Amino acid sequence: GIQVEQSPPDLILQEGANSTLRCNFSDSVNNLQWFHQNPWGQLINLFYIPSGTKQNGRLSATTVATERYSLLYISSSQTTDSGVYFCAAAQKLVFGQGTRLTINP
Amino acid sequence: GAVVSQHPSWVICKSGTSVKIECRSLDFQATTMFWYRQFPKQSLMLMATSNEGSKATYEQGVEKDKFLINHASLTLSTLTVTSAHPEDSSFYICRAWGVGGAFFGQGTRLTVV
């Protein structure tokens, strides 16, 4: 089955910094999503992005389907951005291991 | 947007008892329901997929007799953890898929003591 890998596993930054999270996937997919999991476990859908680039405020994502990777950019990080970010691929959603982002004030 | 209501949010049960988790799609018809499990500080892993009116398809390594999934209607699916043990303590979350997209429930944190 498809494999999804995320890097880095942990990222600690100061407020105001920019960050880039990476997601590699092993096979062609027609579904690639980015999620933010809050401290209560709820999954917040950030982007549905099987290919191309999308932006939503300080967040943007790019997927290069031919090279099987996706990037999530967070600009001007805020403490509320802290949490775990997951990418997931395929209809049934195969999740990567996540990136734990900590934004310090 | 569509709402998927999952109950209970958290539950503590004694070892050996069974626990039922409900997942309801409130404003759309969920033709497919996915159930995931997340152990502490780990990723989400798909346990099973069920289509309305059909038997669930379980992922490799998931015991179908221990994790009973019912998807008898387009708005309700249940996951029953039978004879729960402490190693079943985890975060369980459903994802309902239908026309218009797929949406997660809020999740259930199960603690078996």
gemmi code that builds the backbone of each chain (N, CA, C; Angstrom):
import gemmi

chains = {
    "A": [
        ("GLY", (0.812, -1.194, 0.000), (0.000, 0.000, 0.000), (0.853, 1.255, 0.000)),
        ("ILE", (0.195, 2.355, -0.126), (0.896, 3.632, -0.195), (1.553, 3.948, 1.143)),
        ("GLN", (2.729, 4.552, 1.072), (3.467, 4.988, 2.255), (3.514, 6.512, 2.259)),
        ("VAL", (3.352, 7.093, 3.440), (3.389, 8.554, 3.572), (4.394, 8.896, 4.661)),
        ("GLU", (5.335, 9.749, 4.328), (6.366, 10.142, 5.289), (6.384, 11.652, 5.435)),
        ("GLN", (6.507, 12.099, 6.678), (6.547, 13.530, 6.939), (7.859, 13.915, 7.609)),
        ("SER", (8.278, 15.130, 7.324), (9.466, 15.654, 7.990), (9.331, 17.171, 8.162)),
        ("PRO", (9.969, 17.727, 9.207), (10.630, 17.008, 10.289), (9.603, 16.457, 11.273)),
        ("PRO", (9.977, 15.552, 12.147), (9.033, 15.061, 13.154), (8.697, 16.120, 14.205)),
        ("ASP", (9.640, 16.956, 14.505), (9.434, 18.021, 15.483), (10.046, 19.309, 14.952)),
        ("LEU", (9.391, 20.414, 15.270), (9.869, 21.721, 14.824), (9.525, 22.729, 15.901)),
        ("ILE", (10.552, 23.405, 16.400), (10.356, 24.415, 17.445), (10.841, 25.754, 16.896)),
        ("LEU", (9.946, 26.729, 16.938), (10.258, 28.034, 16.358), (9.790, 29.151, 17.283)),
        ("GLN", (10.326, 30.319, 17.039), (9.859, 31.505, 17.744), (8.694, 32.121, 16.978)),
        ("GLU", (7.850, 32.757, 17.720), (6.715, 33.447, 17.110), (7.212, 34.406, 16.034)),
        ("GLY", (6.530, 34.414, 14.912), (6.907, 35.278, 13.805), (7.737, 34.599, 12.737)),
        ("ALA", (8.293, 33.429, 13.057), (9.115, 32.719, 12.075), (8.231, 32.045, 11.038)),
        ("ASN", (8.865, 31.671, 9.936), (8.181, 30.908, 8.897), (8.588, 29.444, 9.007)),
        ("SER", (7.719, 28.550, 8.566), (8.045, 27.120, 8.641), (7.582, 26.403, 7.388)),
        ("THR", (8.297, 25.333, 7.078), (7.952, 24.485, 5.937), (7.905, 23.044, 6.392)),
        ("LEU", (6.776, 22.400, 6.161), (6.590, 21.002, 6.516), (6.489, 20.208, 5.218)),
        ("ARG", (7.107, 19.024, 5.223), (7.168, 18.243, 3.995), (6.446, 16.910, 4.157)),
        ("CYS", (5.865, 16.467, 3.052), (5.155, 15.192, 3.005), (5.547, 14.481, 1.714)),
        ("ASN", (6.123, 13.298, 1.845), (6.461, 12.473, 0.676), (5.505, 11.291, 0.632)),
        ("PHE", (5.069, 10.930, -0.547), (4.202, 9.775, -0.686), (4.730, 8.869, -1.791)),
        ("SER", (4.467, 7.576, -1.605), (5.175, 6.568, -2.414), (4.514, 6.254, -3.746)),
        ("ASP", (3.287, 6.706, -3.946), (2.580, 6.329, -5.159), (1.711, 7.495, -5.620)),
        ("SER", (1.261, 7.412, -6.838), (0.368, 8.457, -7.352), (-0.919, 8.462, -6.540)),
        ("VAL", (-1.406, 9.655, -6.270), (-2.634, 9.766, -5.488), (-3.556, 10.797, -6.126)),
        ("ASN", (-4.853, 10.587, -5.941), (-5.810, 11.595, -6.386), (-6.403, 12.345, -5.204)),
        ("ASN", (-5.844, 12.111, -4.046), (-6.277, 12.817, -2.844), (-5.079, 13.031, -1.933)),
        ("LEU", (-4.833, 14.266, -1.585), (-3.773, 14.591, -0.642), (-4.299, 15.734, 0.215)),
        ("GLN", (-4.301, 15.534, 1.510), (-4.861, 16.540, 2.406), (-3.888, 16.853, 3.530)),
        ("TRP", (-3.987, 18.059, 4.031), (-3.239, 18.490, 5.206), (-4.242, 18.787, 6.317)),
        ("PHE", (-3.889, 18.331, 7.538), (-4.735, 18.533, 8.701), (-3.902, 19.111, 9.842)),
        ("HIS", (-4.584, 19.839, 10.704), (-4.015, 20.279, 11.966), (-4.824, 19.617, 13.071)),
        ("GLN", (-4.142, 18.898, 13.966), (-4.853, 18.268, 15.079), (-4.685, 19.130, 16.322)),
        ("ASN", (-5.812, 19.568, 16.870), (-5.735, 20.438, 18.051), (-5.539, 19.591, 19.311)),
        ("PRO", (-5.293, 20.249, 20.443), (-5.000, 19.498, 21.675), (-6.135, 18.560, 22.094)),
        ("TRP", (-7.342, 18.772, 21.646), (-8.463, 17.912, 21.991), (-8.625, 16.754, 21.005)),
        ("GLY", (-7.744, 16.693, 20.039), (-7.772, 15.590, 19.090), (-8.517, 15.873, 17.806)),
        ("GLN", (-9.235, 16.972, 17.777), (-10.029, 17.275, 16.590), (-9.129, 17.557, 15.394)),
        ("LEU", (-9.521, 17.020, 14.255), (-8.746, 17.221, 13.035), (-9.362, 18.368, 12.236)),
        ("ILE", (-8.554, 19.375, 12.015), (-8.990, 20.528, 11.248), (-8.442, 20.393, 9.830)),
        ("ASN", (-9.335, 20.347, 8.866), (-8.900, 20.209, 7.488), (-8.312, 21.537, 7.002)),
        ("LEU", (-7.056, 21.517, 6.586), (-6.402, 22.728, 6.111), (-6.503, 22.856, 4.592)),
        ("PHE", (-6.091, 21.810, 3.906), (-6.082, 21.853, 2.442), (-6.408, 20.488, 1.863)),
        ("TYR", (-7.168, 20.520, 0.777), (-7.297, 19.378, -0.119), (-6.482, 19.757, -1.339)),
        ("ILE", (-5.356, 19.063, -1.561), (-4.436, 19.554, -2.577), (-3.707, 18.398, -3.262)),
        ("PRO", (-4.400, 17.665, -4.137), (-3.728, 16.578, -4.861), (-2.674, 17.072, -5.848)),
        ("SER", (-2.771, 18.340, -6.234), (-1.747, 18.931, -7.096), (-1.898, 20.449, -7.035)),
        ("GLY", (-0.839, 21.137, -7.437), (-0.919, 22.589, -7.516), (-0.648, 23.296, -6.204)),
        ("THR", (-1.046, 24.541, -6.136), (-0.787, 25.399, -4.987), (-2.073, 26.068, -4.540)),
        ("LYS", (-2.244, 26.132, -3.211), (-3.378, 26.835, -2.635), (-2.895, 27.686, -1.473)),
        ("GLN", (-3.630, 28.748, -1.208), (-3.278, 29.613, -0.080), (-4.529, 29.953, 0.701)),
        ("ASN", (-4.361, 30.010, 2.019), (-5.452, 30.408, 2.897), (-4.840, 31.211, 4.038)),
        ("GLY", (-4.853, 32.529, 3.877), (-4.261, 33.382, 4.904), (-2.768, 33.180, 5.000)),
        ("ARG", (-2.299, 32.846, 6.221), (-0.863, 32.657, 6.420), (-0.388, 31.268, 6.005)),
        ("LEU", (-1.315, 30.426, 5.652), (-0.969, 29.065, 5.266), (-1.072, 28.895, 3.755)),
        ("SER", (-0.150, 28.140, 3.225), (-0.234, 27.753, 1.818), (0.333, 26.348, 1.671)),
        ("ALA", (-0.049, 25.702, 0.585), (0.415, 24.337, 0.339), (0.664, 24.156, -1.138)),
        ("THR", (1.659, 23.339, -1.413), (1.995, 23.005, -2.793), (2.210, 21.512, -2.893)),
        ("THR", (1.604, 20.895, -3.889), (1.836, 19.484, -4.166), (2.386, 19.328, -5.573)),
        ("VAL", (3.520, 18.647, -5.658), (4.103, 18.313, -6.961), (3.847, 16.827, -7.165)),
        ("ALA", (2.756, 16.533, -7.814), (2.300, 15.148, -7.914), (3.299, 14.265, -8.673)),
        ("THR", (3.939, 14.830, -9.678), (4.882, 14.031, -10.482), (6.095, 13.616, -9.668)),
        ("GLU", (6.424, 14.410, -8.639), (7.573, 14.077, -7.792), (7.134, 13.536, -6.435)),
        ("ARG", (5.848, 13.414, -6.248), (5.276, 12.747, -5.071), (5.678, 13.399, -3.757)),
        ("TYR", (5.491, 14.702, -3.700), (5.677, 15.377, -2.423), (4.753, 16.583, -2.338)),
        ("SER", (4.519, 16.966, -1.095), (3.706, 18.136, -0.818), (4.371, 18.936, 0.292)),
        ("LEU", (4.215, 20.237, 0.242), (4.784, 21.133, 1.245), (3.696, 22.002, 1.839)),
        ("LEU", (3.776, 22.184, 3.140), (2.873, 23.105, 3.844), (3.722, 24.236, 4.395)),
        ("TYR", (3.359, 25.460, 4.030), (4.075, 26.637, 4.504), (3.218, 27.389, 5.522)),
        ("ILE", (3.855, 27.773, 6.609), (3.186, 28.623, 7.596), (4.043, 29.874, 7.743)),
        ("SER", (3.475, 30.998, 7.446), (4.238, 32.244, 7.553), (3.829, 32.997, 8.825)),
        ("SER", (4.767, 33.776, 9.325), (4.523, 34.602, 10.520), (3.827, 33.784, 11.616)),
        ("SER", (4.477, 32.701, 12.027), (3.871, 31.756, 12.966), (3.375, 32.432, 14.242)),
        ("GLN", (2.264, 31.920, 14.743), (1.695, 32.385, 16.009), (1.633, 31.194, 16.964)),
        ("THR", (1.558, 31.499, 18.252), (1.530, 30.417, 19.246), (0.335, 29.494, 19.017)),
        ("THR", (-0.728, 30.032, 18.478), (-1.922, 29.215, 18.211), (-1.722, 28.241, 17.059)),
        ("ASP", (-0.625, 28.382, 16.326), (-0.321, 27.422, 15.259), (0.268, 26.126, 15.818)),
        ("SER", (0.617, 26.135, 17.089), (1.212, 24.937, 17.693), (0.261, 23.757, 17.591)),
        ("GLY", (0.855, 22.579, 17.482), (0.044, 21.367, 17.379), (0.711, 20.399, 16.431)),
        ("VAL", (-0.025, 19.373, 16.079), (0.498, 18.352, 15.181), (-0.146, 18.518, 13.814)),
        ("TYR", (0.686, 18.508, 12.797), (0.218, 18.633, 11.415), (0.410, 17.297, 10.715)),
        ("PHE", (-0.657, 16.842, 10.112), (-0.621, 15.582, 9.382), (-0.915, 15.823, 7.909)),
        ("CYS", (-0.229, 15.057, 7.064), (-0.701, 14.929, 5.694), (-1.259, 13.519, 5.551)),
        ("ALA", (-2.172, 13.357, 4.630), (-2.801, 12.058, 4.419), (-3.132, 11.918, 2.949)),
        ("ALA", (-2.976, 10.705, 2.440), (-3.152, 10.475, 1.014), (-4.173, 9.370, 0.761)),
        ("ALA", (-4.735, 9.400, -0.417), (-5.687, 8.389, -0.904), (-7.067, 8.576, -0.269)),
        ("GLN", (-8.065, 7.955, -0.901), (-9.427, 8.162, -0.439), (-9.610, 7.711, 1.003)),
        ("LYS", (-8.986, 6.603, 1.359), (-9.187, 6.083, 2.708), (-8.297, 6.786, 3.723)),
        ("LEU", (-7.459, 7.689, 3.272), (-6.548, 8.497, 4.082), (-5.502, 7.666, 4.810)),
        ("VAL", (-4.363, 7.536, 4.193), (-3.176, 6.978, 4.835), (-2.393, 8.154, 5.388)),
        ("PHE", (-2.219, 8.198, 6.695), (-1.609, 9.345, 7.360), (-0.102, 9.176, 7.481)),
        ("GLY", (0.600, 10.301, 7.395), (1.993, 10.321, 7.776), (2.093, 10.343, 9.297)),
        ("GLN", (3.323, 10.343, 9.799), (3.532, 10.302, 11.242), (3.352, 11.656, 11.902)),
        ("GLY", (3.230, 12.686, 11.097), (2.954, 14.001, 11.663), (4.210, 14.811, 11.953)),
        ("THR", (4.021, 16.112, 12.002), (5.053, 17.044, 12.447), (4.489, 17.787, 13.645)),
        ("ARG", (5.190, 17.695, 14.778), (4.755, 18.418, 15.973), (5.413, 19.786, 15.966)),
        ("LEU", (4.605, 20.794, 15.790), (5.085, 22.176, 15.704), (4.848, 22.891, 17.026)),
        ("THR", (5.890, 23.483, 17.547), (5.793, 24.278, 18.774), (6.259, 25.693, 18.468)),
        ("ILE", (5.379, 26.647, 18.694), (5.709, 28.053, 18.479), (5.830, 28.716, 19.842)),
        ("ASN", (7.012, 29.170, 20.152), (7.253, 29.831, 21.446), (7.071, 31.335, 21.332)),
        ("PRO", (6.509, 31.935, 22.382), (6.284, 33.395, 22.338), (7.589, 34.176, 22.425)),
    ],
    "B": [
        ("GLY", (-21.183, 23.874, 6.910), (-20.636, 22.633, 6.413), (-21.280, 21.438, 7.084)),
        ("ALA", (-20.990, 20.276, 6.544), (-21.566, 19.046, 7.086), (-21.053, 18.793, 8.495)),
        ("VAL", (-21.893, 18.162, 9.294), (-21.536, 17.868, 10.670), (-21.615, 16.374, 10.903)),
        ("VAL", (-20.582, 15.867, 11.543), (-20.547, 14.477, 11.956), (-20.417, 14.478, 13.466)),
        ("SER", (-21.388, 13.910, 14.129), (-21.433, 13.915, 15.583), (-21.000, 12.552, 16.113)),
        ("GLN", (-19.984, 12.548, 16.939), (-19.458, 11.305, 17.495), (-19.626, 11.337, 19.014)),
        ("HIS", (-20.146, 10.240, 19.552), (-20.363, 10.132, 21.001), (-20.003, 8.746, 21.500)),
        ("PRO", (-19.499, 8.635, 22.719), (-19.190, 9.749, 23.608), (-17.857, 10.401, 23.240)),
        ("SER", (-17.567, 11.552, 23.829), (-16.287, 12.220, 23.598), (-15.176, 11.499, 24.336)),
        ("TRP", (-15.513, 10.997, 25.487), (-14.548, 10.223, 26.246), (-15.295, 9.194, 27.079)),
        ("VAL", (-14.642, 8.095, 27.356), (-15.253, 7.042, 28.149), (-14.170, 6.268, 28.890)),
        ("ILE", (-14.488, 5.933, 30.133), (-13.621, 5.084, 30.939), (-14.403, 3.815, 31.249)),
        ("CYS", (-13.822, 2.682, 30.979), (-14.523, 1.431, 31.243), (-13.590, 0.437, 31.903)),
        ("LYS", (-14.206, -0.553, 32.527), (-13.425, -1.586, 33.188), (-12.985, -2.645, 32.186)),
        ("SER", (-11.861, -3.233, 32.444), (-11.340, -4.294, 31.588), (-12.346, -5.431, 31.491)),
        ("GLY", (-12.586, -5.909, 30.282), (-13.525, -7.001, 30.079), (-14.906, -6.574, 29.635)),
        ("THR", (-15.204, -5.288, 29.765), (-16.522, -4.794, 29.341), (-16.460, -4.334, 27.886)),
        ("SER", (-17.632, -4.040, 27.339), (-17.718, -3.574, 25.944), (-18.140, -2.115, 25.910)),
        ("VAL", (-17.678, -1.432, 24.916), (-17.982, -0.008, 24.761), (-18.456, 0.246, 23.332)),
        ("LYS", (-19.535, 1.005, 23.207), (-20.064, 1.347, 21.885), (-19.842, 2.820, 21.604)),
        ("ILE", (-19.323, 3.101, 20.429), (-19.092, 4.474, 19.984), (-19.985, 4.728, 18.778)),
        ("GLU", (-20.712, 5.844, 18.821), (-21.629, 6.178, 17.733), (-21.104, 7.336, 16.907)),
        ("CYS", (-21.380, 7.262, 15.635), (-20.999, 8.315, 14.718), (-22.201, 8.620, 13.825)),
        ("ARG", (-22.720, 9.840, 13.920), (-23.904, 10.230, 13.153), (-23.584, 11.357, 12.197)),
        ("SER", (-24.037, 11.210, 10.973), (-23.939, 12.308, 10.025), (-25.264, 13.060, 10.099)),
        ("LEU", (-25.196, 14.315, 10.495), (-26.412, 15.047, 10.840), (-27.123, 15.666, 9.641)),
        ("ASP", (-26.408, 15.997, 8.596), (-27.067, 16.698, 7.497), (-26.653, 16.186, 6.131)),
        ("PHE", (-26.148, 14.957, 6.088), (-25.874, 14.360, 4.785), (-25.861, 12.847, 4.944)),
        ("GLN", (-25.913, 12.170, 3.823), (-25.955, 10.712, 3.846), (-24.551, 10.150, 3.651)),
        ("ALA", (-24.109, 9.411, 4.641), (-22.766, 8.849, 4.623), (-22.812, 7.445, 4.019)),
        ("THR", (-22.416, 7.343, 2.780), (-22.427, 6.031, 2.141), (-21.263, 5.167, 2.605)),
        ("THR", (-20.196, 5.815, 3.027), (-19.022, 5.092, 3.511), (-18.572, 5.700, 4.829)),
        ("MET", (-18.206, 4.831, 5.758), (-17.690, 5.281, 7.050), (-16.313, 4.660, 7.256)),
        ("PHE", (-15.359, 5.502, 7.621), (-14.019, 5.044, 7.959), (-13.822, 5.196, 9.470)),
        ("TRP", (-13.206, 4.190, 10.079), (-12.883, 4.260, 11.508), (-11.361, 4.202, 11.673)),
        ("TYR", (-10.839, 5.156, 12.455), (-9.401, 5.257, 12.688), (-9.123, 5.129, 14.178)),
        ("ARG", (-7.883, 4.776, 14.477), (-7.426, 4.681, 15.862), (-6.102, 5.414, 15.955)),
        ("GLN", (-5.909, 6.113, 17.085), (-4.681, 6.860, 17.298), (-4.196, 6.616, 18.709)),
        ("PHE", (-3.052, 5.934, 18.851), (-2.437, 5.757, 20.151), (-1.681, 7.038, 20.507)),
        ("PRO", (-1.435, 7.255, 21.821), (-0.780, 8.494, 22.254), (0.507, 8.776, 21.489)),
        ("LYS", (0.608, 10.008, 21.028), (1.793, 10.502, 20.326), (2.105, 9.721, 19.051)),
        ("GLN", (1.100, 9.089, 18.485), (1.282, 8.377, 17.226), (0.322, 8.928, 16.176)),
        ("SER", (0.434, 8.374, 14.996), (-0.410, 8.833, 13.900), (-1.755, 8.110, 13.920)),
        ("LEU", (-2.623, 8.509, 13.025), (-3.914, 7.843, 12.892), (-3.754, 6.660, 11.938)),
        ("MET", (-4.371, 5.552, 12.339), (-4.310, 4.344, 11.518), (-5.729, 3.912, 11.195)),
        ("LEU", (-5.971, 3.624, 9.936), (-7.284, 3.150, 9.527), (-7.519, 1.753, 10.098)),
        ("MET", (-8.681, 1.578, 10.727), (-9.040, 0.267, 11.255), (-9.914, -0.491, 10.262)),
        ("ALA", (-10.928, 0.193, 9.750), (-11.892, -0.492, 8.899), (-12.673, 0.521, 8.081)),
        ("THR", (-13.249, 0.007, 7.012), (-14.096, 0.788, 6.121), (-15.422, 0.070, 5.987)),
        ("SER", (-16.514, 0.810, 6.103), (-17.817, 0.168, 5.950), (-18.688, 0.967, 4.998)),
        ("ASN", (-19.386, 0.257, 4.161), (-20.391, 0.857, 3.294), (-21.761, 0.517, 3.848)),
        ("GLU", (-22.675, 1.459, 3.739), (-24.006, 1.290, 4.293), (-24.629, -0.013, 3.829)),
        ("GLY", (-25.061, -0.806, 4.787), (-25.744, -2.050, 4.486), (-24.837, -3.225, 4.198)),
        ("SER", (-23.527, -3.010, 4.220), (-22.581, -4.088, 3.935), (-21.686, -4.353, 5.132)),
        ("LYS", (-21.034, -5.500, 5.094), (-20.069, -5.810, 6.148), (-18.834, -4.923, 5.989)),
        ("ALA", (-18.232, -4.630, 7.112), (-17.049, -3.776, 7.094), (-15.837, -4.538, 6.559)),
        ("THR", (-14.929, -3.801, 5.974), (-13.647, -4.350, 5.529), (-12.583, -3.877, 6.503)),
        ("TYR", (-11.890, -4.826, 7.113), (-10.932, -4.494, 8.149), (-9.510, -4.464, 7.580)),
        ("GLU", (-8.714, -3.556, 8.125), (-7.312, -3.490, 7.743), (-6.553, -4.660, 8.386)),
        ("GLN", (-5.432, -4.971, 7.778), (-4.619, -6.070, 8.290), (-4.220, -5.800, 9.732)),
        ("GLY", (-4.376, -6.808, 10.560), (-3.996, -6.690, 11.960), (-5.103, -6.219, 12.877)),
        ("VAL", (-6.242, -5.836, 12.345), (-7.368, -5.397, 13.168), (-8.337, -6.561, 13.325)),
        ("GLU", (-8.638, -6.918, 14.575), (-9.489, -8.083, 14.849), (-10.958, -7.735, 14.631)),
        ("LYS", (-11.560, -8.344, 13.643), (-12.946, -8.014, 13.321), (-13.921, -8.480, 14.389)),
        ("ASP", (-13.551, -9.513, 15.140), (-14.454, -9.988, 16.197), (-14.339, -9.148, 17.455)),
        ("LYS", (-13.305, -8.361, 17.539), (-13.130, -7.513, 18.712), (-13.699, -6.112, 18.450)),
        ("PHE", (-13.553, -5.640, 17.255), (-14.029, -4.307, 16.894), (-15.190, -4.477, 15.908)),
        ("LEU", (-16.398, -4.453, 16.473), (-17.594, -4.697, 15.672), (-18.097, -3.376, 15.097)),
        ("ILE", (-18.252, -3.364, 13.790), (-18.716, -2.162, 13.120), (-20.058, -2.431, 12.469)),
        ("ASN", (-20.998, -1.523, 12.742), (-22.330, -1.608, 12.158), (-22.598, -0.319, 11.399)),
        ("HIS", (-23.097, -0.456, 10.184), (-23.404, 0.721, 9.362), (-24.743, 0.465, 8.690)),
        ("ALA", (-25.764, 0.367, 9.532), (-27.068, -0.075, 9.052), (-27.850, 1.015, 8.343)),
        ("SER", (-27.475, 2.270, 8.553), (-28.201, 3.345, 7.886), (-27.212, 4.365, 7.337)),
        ("LEU", (-27.711, 5.270, 6.523), (-26.848, 6.271, 5.896), (-26.484, 7.409, 6.844)),
        ("THR", (-27.025, 7.370, 8.056), (-26.720, 8.445, 8.998), (-26.106, 7.955, 10.298)),
        ("LEU", (-25.936, 6.647, 10.442), (-25.417, 6.141, 11.705), (-24.491, 4.955, 11.484)),
        ("SER", (-23.328, 5.033, 12.122), (-22.422, 3.894, 12.184), (-21.940, 3.758, 13.616)),
        ("THR", (-21.739, 2.519, 14.060), (-21.258, 2.292, 15.415), (-20.034, 1.391, 15.394)),
        ("LEU", (-19.159, 1.650, 16.352), (-17.983, 0.816, 16.590), (-18.094, 0.311, 18.017)),
        ("THR", (-18.118, -1.002, 18.182), (-18.175, -1.589, 19.516), (-16.862, -2.292, 19.799)),
        ("VAL", (-16.211, -1.853, 20.863), (-14.992, -2.509, 21.316), (-15.422, -3.566, 22.325)),
        ("THR", (-15.295, -4.819, 21.981), (-15.756, -5.895, 22.853), (-14.624, -6.379, 23.750)),
        ("SER", (-15.010, -6.759, 24.985), (-14.035, -7.261, 25.944), (-12.772, -6.393, 25.938)),
        ("ALA", (-12.992, -5.136, 26.249), (-11.896, -4.165, 26.168), (-10.794, -4.482, 27.176)),
        ("HIS", (-9.569, -4.196, 26.782), (-8.401, -4.362, 27.637), (-7.608, -3.061, 27.645)),
        ("PRO", (-6.743, -2.882, 28.632), (-5.983, -1.620, 28.700), (-5.248, -1.268, 27.411)),
        ("GLU", (-4.805, -2.259, 26.666), (-4.095, -1.960, 25.415), (-5.013, -1.415, 24.326)),
        ("ASP", (-6.331, -1.482, 24.560), (-7.287, -0.888, 23.617), (-7.499, 0.602, 23.892)),
        ("SER", (-6.923, 1.085, 24.987), (-7.039, 2.506, 25.304), (-6.434, 3.313, 24.162)),
        ("SER", (-7.218, 4.210, 23.614), (-6.776, 4.931, 22.415), (-7.796, 6.009, 22.095)),
        ("PHE", (-7.494, 6.755, 21.052), (-8.410, 7.764, 20.511), (-9.008, 7.176, 19.243)),
        ("TYR", (-10.331, 7.071, 19.206), (-11.019, 6.492, 18.055), (-11.792, 7.617, 17.364)),
        ("ILE", (-11.684, 7.667, 16.035), (-12.341, 8.747, 15.312), (-12.940, 8.210, 14.015)),
        ("CYS", (-14.138, 8.674, 13.720), (-14.810, 8.235, 12.501), (-14.703, 9.321, 11.430)),
        ("ARG", (-14.864, 8.891, 10.204), (-14.882, 9.829, 9.069), (-15.992, 9.366, 8.131)),
        ("ALA", (-16.952, 10.234, 7.943), (-18.106, 9.920, 7.110), (-17.906, 10.492, 5.713)),
        ("TRP", (-18.155, 9.667, 4.725), (-17.936, 10.079, 3.331), (-19.226, 9.929, 2.551)),
        ("GLY", (-19.574, 10.967, 1.835), (-20.774, 10.904, 1.008), (-20.691, 11.945, -0.085)),
        ("VAL", (-21.818, 12.173, -0.743), (-21.847, 13.201, -1.777), (-21.541, 14.539, -1.129)),
        ("GLY", (-20.575, 15.233, -1.651), (-20.228, 16.524, -1.074), (-18.978, 16.500, -0.230)),
        ("GLY", (-18.446, 15.305, 0.011), (-17.173, 15.264, 0.705), (-17.118, 14.297, 1.862)),
        ("ALA", (-16.052, 14.435, 2.646), (-15.835, 13.568, 3.796), (-15.555, 14.435, 5.013)),
        ("PHE", (-16.057, 14.008, 6.170), (-15.960, 14.829, 7.369), (-15.681, 13.944, 8.582)),
        ("PHE", (-14.804, 14.441, 9.442), (-14.450, 13.707, 10.643), (-15.426, 13.995, 11.777)),
        ("GLY", (-15.620, 12.977, 12.631), (-16.261, 13.210, 13.909), (-15.262, 13.854, 14.855)),
        ("GLN", (-15.711, 14.111, 16.077), (-14.860, 14.802, 17.045), (-13.900, 13.851, 17.746)),
        ("GLY", (-14.150, 12.537, 17.630), (-13.279, 11.565, 18.258), (-13.764, 11.136, 19.625)),
        ("THR", (-13.341, 9.940, 20.036), (-13.670, 9.380, 21.348), (-12.383, 8.897, 22.001)),
        ("ARG", (-12.148, 9.406, 23.201), (-10.958, 8.958, 23.927), (-11.383, 7.844, 24.878)),
        ("LEU", (-10.910, 6.638, 24.621), (-11.262, 5.471, 25.419), (-10.116, 5.123, 26.363)),
        ("THR", (-10.453, 4.988, 27.632), (-9.501, 4.535, 28.637), (-10.052, 3.287, 29.290)),
        ("VAL", (-9.303, 2.214, 29.230), (-9.724, 0.949, 29.831), (-8.872, 0.725, 31.081)),
        ("VAL", (-9.557, 0.568, 32.222), (-8.826, 0.418, 33.496), (-9.017, -0.976, 34.070)),
    ],
}
model = gemmi.Model(1)
for chain_id, residues in chains.items():
    chain = gemmi.Chain(chain_id)
    for i, (resn, *xyz) in enumerate(residues, 1):
        res = gemmi.Residue()
        res.name, res.seqid = resn, gemmi.SeqId(i, " ")
        for name, pos in zip(("N", "CA", "C"), xyz):
            atom = gemmi.Atom()
            atom.name, atom.element = name, gemmi.Element(name[0])
            atom.pos, atom.b_iso = gemmi.Position(*pos), 0.0
            res.add_atom(atom)
        chain.add_residue(res)
    model.add_chain(chain)
structure = gemmi.Structure()
structure.add_model(model)
structure.setup_entities()
